[in-house]
Amino acid sequence: MAPHPTNQHFALTKRRWFVFAIFFFFMLLHQSDKLLISPLTTDIMKEFNINEAQMGLVTSGAIIVGAFFYPLWGYLYDRFARSKLLALASFIWGATTWISAVARTYPAFLVSRASTGIDDSSYPGIYSLMSDYFPPKIRGKVYGFLQITSPLGYLIGMVLALILGGMIGWRSVFYITGSLGILLAIIIFFGVKEAPRGGSEPELENIEQKIQYKFNWKTARDLFKRKSWLLLLTQGFFGVFPWQVITFWFFHYLETERGFDSNQQLITMGIAILFLAAGYPIGGILGDYFFRKNPRGRLFVAATGVILGAILLWITMTIPDENVLLFTIMLCLSAIFIPFASPNVISTVYDITLPEVRSTANAIQYFVEQGGSAVAPTLAGLIAVSSSMKDSILIICTGAWVLCFIFFLFAMKLLPKDINTLRQQLKERAELEQQASDTGVSE
């Protein structure tokens, strides 16, 4: 006898926080491994006797590989079982990290480290699977807590590199993180159950799904009829400019233009990163709250976050160099608002897309963002050469956030129509499921 739909939904509800915990630790450790290479760069360069340009190719290679794999992962997640594919992604993470650790020549290390980009583009499957475990009203909070793994992973990676790197060497550090990836692959494979696509949507949550919806090209093409999604894609391209500029250049700015020594840099940025991490769940929780009141609520929070982030960063950067305390306080205040958009954009994408193409929609979004990721650091360097790093950071960050604010406003206007279209499609599916249940038909 098939499980009663209410019991099936209860089982998913009971299990969902366990699944959340598994993917939280997966993302946390994966981000730590991914960002380890930055603090270990000097040791790696000495090992292979390479210069900065050659080392830069290592990071660029992983970014390029990841960009090309986003569409493939998106398609596979929407076509096959996401839980098993995520176990595969975790295994690839562990295996490629191990191969990087055993590489004895620079070309071998370059290729092996670039191959780590394969699993770097696997996150759309996590967000898609979570959307089938958690209903729309709390997805922003869920994604916000998942996304704190990026800044926390950076801190963990930095600590691992600084403490263990000097004690056991960079290769041994990669052995440890690679082994954790393989261990998590086993846990995900046996511990994470696939959820029915759309099973947490209000229209379908109490219905036993007999009709299986999977990726098809018509549904994927229909994504481009969602005008609000196209606007979110556009803002995503510009939205990563500030992240990449701050990641690549802010330590350099603190050192060369504000005169911070290494300890001041670590303390200031360490505190700011903790505030940045807090901004993800705060933004997600606020987005959920306003979404329950108005379908535009998530984008309202996203737009508020980017414009406040722009204003506060501008004020922060104009504080005199000698006032370190005020600069740190304002930097932390800015950091809270900067990530508000991230969990709300992902949640909004899933508010307007059918369950069987959500990984594809998310993957396309990340693919577009990679374009901004590639352009931003170079553009910042060019501006800094002709002016200053302070001007470069301000121009790019505030300019990009103002553009994002404008795109969010236009998307907010179009969003209710796209949400209503999805809800109607899900209602029609619920009726078909009921008919299939009555007749005993399945597809």
N, C-alpha and C positions, 0 to 999 in steps of 0.2 A: 504494500500500500504506500502510495506517495505521501510524504509528510504534508500535514495541513499547512496552508500558506502562513497562517498566524504563527504556528510553531516554528516554521522555517525562518520567518522574520525574527522571532525571538532568539533563535539560535545564532543568527548573524549579529543581532544587537549585543548578545552576551559575549560574543567572540571578538567583536570589532576592536576593543581597546587592547586586547592581546596582539592582534594583527598590527594595530597602530604602534605598539611598543617595539615590535620586531623591526618595522620599517624606520622608526625613529632611530634606533641604534644602527641600522644599516646605513642610513643617510649620514649620521654623525661620524661613524668610523670611515665611511667612504670619503666624506669631505675632508676629514683629517688626513687621510692618505693622499688625496688629490692635492692638498695644499702643503703637504710636507716638503715638496721639492723646493719651495721658495726659501725657507730657512736653511736647507741643506745644499743650496746652490754652490756656495764657495767650496765646500768639501768635494762635491761632484766635479767641479771645474778643475780642481787640483788633481783629482784622481785620473781624469782623462786628458789633462793638459790642454784645455780648450779655452777659447775666449768668450766674451759676452754674447757676440753674435751667434756663435755655435750653440751656446746654452739657450739662447732665445728660441732657436729652431726647435728645441725639445718641447717647450711649452706651446709654441705655435702649431707644432705637429699634432699634439693632442687635441687642440681646439679645432683644427681643420678636420681631423678624423671624426670627432664628435659631431661636428656640424653635418657631415655627410650621413652619419648614422641616425640622426634624429628622425627623418622621414621613414627609414626602414623600421626602426623600433616602433614608431607610431602605428604603422601598418600591421606589424606582427602582433602588437598588443591588442589591437581591435579585431584581429582575425583568430587568434589562438588564446589559450589560457594564460592570463597575465602572471599568475603566481609562479608557474613553472618557468616562464621567460625571465622573471625577476631573479629566480634562483640561478638561472644561467648567467644573467648579468653579474651577479655577485661572484660566481665562479670565475668569470672572465676577469673581473677586477682582481681577484686573488692571484690568478694564474699569470696575468700580464705584469703585476707588481713583482712577483717572484722572478719572472724572466728578466725584468729590469735589474733586479738585485744581482743576478748571476752574469749579466753582460760584462764582458771584459774589454770591449773596444767601444769607442765613441759611436761608430755607425750602428753597432748592435744595440747600444743603449738608446740611441735616437729612435730607432724603429720600434723597440720594445716599449719605450715610454710613450711614443705616439699612439701605440695600440691601446693604451689605457683609455684613450678617448672613446673607444667602442662602448664601454660601460658608463662613461660620463654622460651619455645621452639617453640613459635608461629611465630617467625619473618620470616621464609621462605615464608610464605603466603604474607607478605607485599612486600618483594623483588620481588616475582613472579608477583603479581598484578601490581606493579610499572613497571615491564618490559613490560607489555601490555599497559600501559599508555604512556610510554616514549620510543622513538626509541633508537637503539643501540648507536648512535653517541653522546648521552648526558647522558647515564645511569650512567657512572662513577661519573659525577657531582652530579646527583640525589642521588645515594647511599652514596657518600661522605658527603653530607649535612644531610642525614638521620642518618649517623653514628656518627655525632658530638653529638647526643643525649646521647651517653654513657658517655663521660667525663663531659658534661654539667649536665647530670642527677646526676652524682656523686657529683658535687659541690652543686647542688640544694638539694640533699639528706642530704649532710653534714650540709648545712645552716639550713634546716628544723629541723634536729635533734638537732643541737646546740641551736637554738633559741626557737623552739616550745617545744622540748623535756623537757627542764627544766621548762617551763611555764605551759604546759597542760598535760605532761606525755606521755610516748611512746605509750600507747594504743590510746590516742586521735589522735596522729599523724597518726597511722594506720587507724583510722576511716576516717580521711580526705582523705588520698590517696586511700583507698578502695572505698570511695564514688565517687571520680573522675574516677576510673576505670569503675564503673557502669554507670556513666553519659556518658563517652566516648563510652561505648557499645551501648547506645541508639543512639548517634550521628552517629556512624559507620553503624549501622543497617539501619538507614533511609537515611543517607547522602552519602554513598559510593555505587556507582553502579558497578556491575561486568563488566569488559572489556573483549571482545572476546580474547581468547587465541591466541597469536601471532599477535594481531591486529595492533601492532606498528612496526612489521617487515617490511622492505621496500618492500618485495615481496607481502605482504598481506594487507598493510595499506589502500589501495584504493579499496579493494574488500569486498563486503558484504558476510560474511561467512555463508554458509548454512550447511556445514559439521562441526559437533561438534567433536573436538578431546579431549578425556579425557584419564586419566591414564589407561595404560594397562601394563601387566607384560612384554611383549616382548619389548616394548619401554624402560621400566625401565632397563631390562637386557642389552639392547644395550648401555646404559650409560657406561658400563664397557669396551666397545670397543673403547671409546674415550681415547686414551693414554694420551693426555695432561690433561684430567680431573683426571685421576688416579695419575698423578704427582702432581697436585694441591691438591688432597686429602692428599698425603704423606707430602707435605710441610705444610699443615694445621695442621697436628698432632704436628709437631715440632714448627710451628709458634706461637702457643699459650703459649709455655713454657715461653718466656720472659714476656708476659702480666701477667700471673699468678704470676710469681716470683716478678715482680715489684709491683703488686697489694698487694700481701701478705706481702712482706718483705722490701719494700723500706723505709717506715716510720721507721721501726725497725732499718734499717741500718743507717739512718740519725741520729737517737737518740743515738744508742749505739756506733757507730764507728766514726761518725763525730761530735758528741756532740751537735747536734741541740736541742734547747728547743722546746716546743710545738708551740710557735709562729713562730719560724724560719721554722719549718716543714710545718706549714699551709701556710705561705707566699711563701716559695720555691715551694712546690708542687702545690699550687693554681695557681701560674704563669705558671708552667710547664704544668699543665693540660689544660690551655687556649691555649698554643702553640700546645699541642697535638690535641686539638679539631680542630684547624685551619688546621692541617696536613691532615685530612680526605678529606675536599672538595678540597684542593690544589692538593692532590694526584689524586682525581677523575677527576678534570679538566684537569690536565696534561695527565692522561691516555686517556681521550677522544680525546685530541689534537693529541697525537701520534698515537692513534688507527685509526684516520681518514687518517693518512699518511701511516700507515703500520699495518697489522693485529696483529703484535707482540707488538704493541705500549704499550698496557696496562701492559703487563708483563715486558716490559723494564722499565717502571716507578716503578713497584713493586720491581723488582730486585735492581734497583738503591736505592730505599728507604731502603731496609733491609741492604744493605752493607754499606751505609752511616750511618745508625742508629747504626750499630755495631761499626764502626770506631769512630764515635763521642762519643758514650757512653764509649768506652774504654778510650778515651782521658779525658772525664769528670771525670771518677772514679779515675784517677791517679793524679788529681789536689790536691795539699796539702790541708789539712783540714782547715787551717787558711784562705785560699783564698775563702771565701764564695761567693763573688760577681762573680768571674770568674766561679766558680762551677755552680752557678745558671744560668748564661748566657749560658754555654755549655750544661747544662741539657735541657734548653729550645730549644736550637738549635737541639739537638738530638731528642727531642720530636716531632719536626715538621716532620721529615722523618720517624719515627717509624710507623705511620699509613698509609703510602702511599700504602702499598700492599692491605689493606682491601677492599676498594671500587673497586679496579681493579681486584681482584680475583673473587668477586661476579659477576662483569660485564663479565669477561672472561668465567665463568661457563655458563652464559646465552648466550654467543656468540657461544657456541658449543653444546647446548642442546635444544631439541624440547620443545615448550612452555608447553605441557601437562605433562612434567616430571621435570620442573624446580624447583618446590617446593621440590620434592623428592631428586633431585640432591643436592640442598642446605641443606636439612635436613641431608642427609648422610654425607655431609661435616662437618656440625656442630657436628654430632654424633662422628665422628672421632676426631674432635678437643677436645671434652670432655675428650677423653683418655689422651691427653696431659694436659688438665686442671687438671685432677685428680693426675697425676704423678708429675707435676712440683714443687708444694710447698714442698712436702716431700723430693724430690731430693735436692732442694735448702737447706733445713734444714740439711740434712745429710752432704753436702759439707761444710756448715758453721761450723758444729760441729768439723770437722777435720781440718778446715782451718780458714776462716773468711767469714763474710757475703759479704764483698766486692768481694772476690774471687768467692764466690758462684754466685753472680749476674753476674759478668763478664763472668765466664765460661759458664753458662747456656745461657745467652742472646746472647753473641757473637757467641757461638758455634751453637745455634739454627738458628741464622740469616744467618750464613755462609752456613749451610745446606739448608735453604730456597733459598738462592741465587743460589746454584747449581741446585736445583730442578726447579727453575724458568728458568734457562738457557736451561735445557733439554726440559721443556714444551714449551718454545719459538720455539724450533726447530720443534716440532710436531704440534704446534697450527694451522698454515695455512691450513693444510690438514683437520683438524677437523672442522674448520670454513667453508671451502669450501663444506664439506659434508653436514653441516646444511643448508647452502644457497641453495644447490641443492635440498635438501628435501623440503624446503619452496617454491622453484620455482615449483616443481611438485605439491605441494598442491594448489598453485595459479592456475595452469592449471586445476586441478580437481574442484576447486571452480568455475572457469569460465564455465566449462562443466555443473556443477550442476545448475548454474544460468541460462544457456541457456535452460536446459531441465526442470527446476523447481523442481529438485530432492533435498531432504535434508535428512540428517541422524541424 
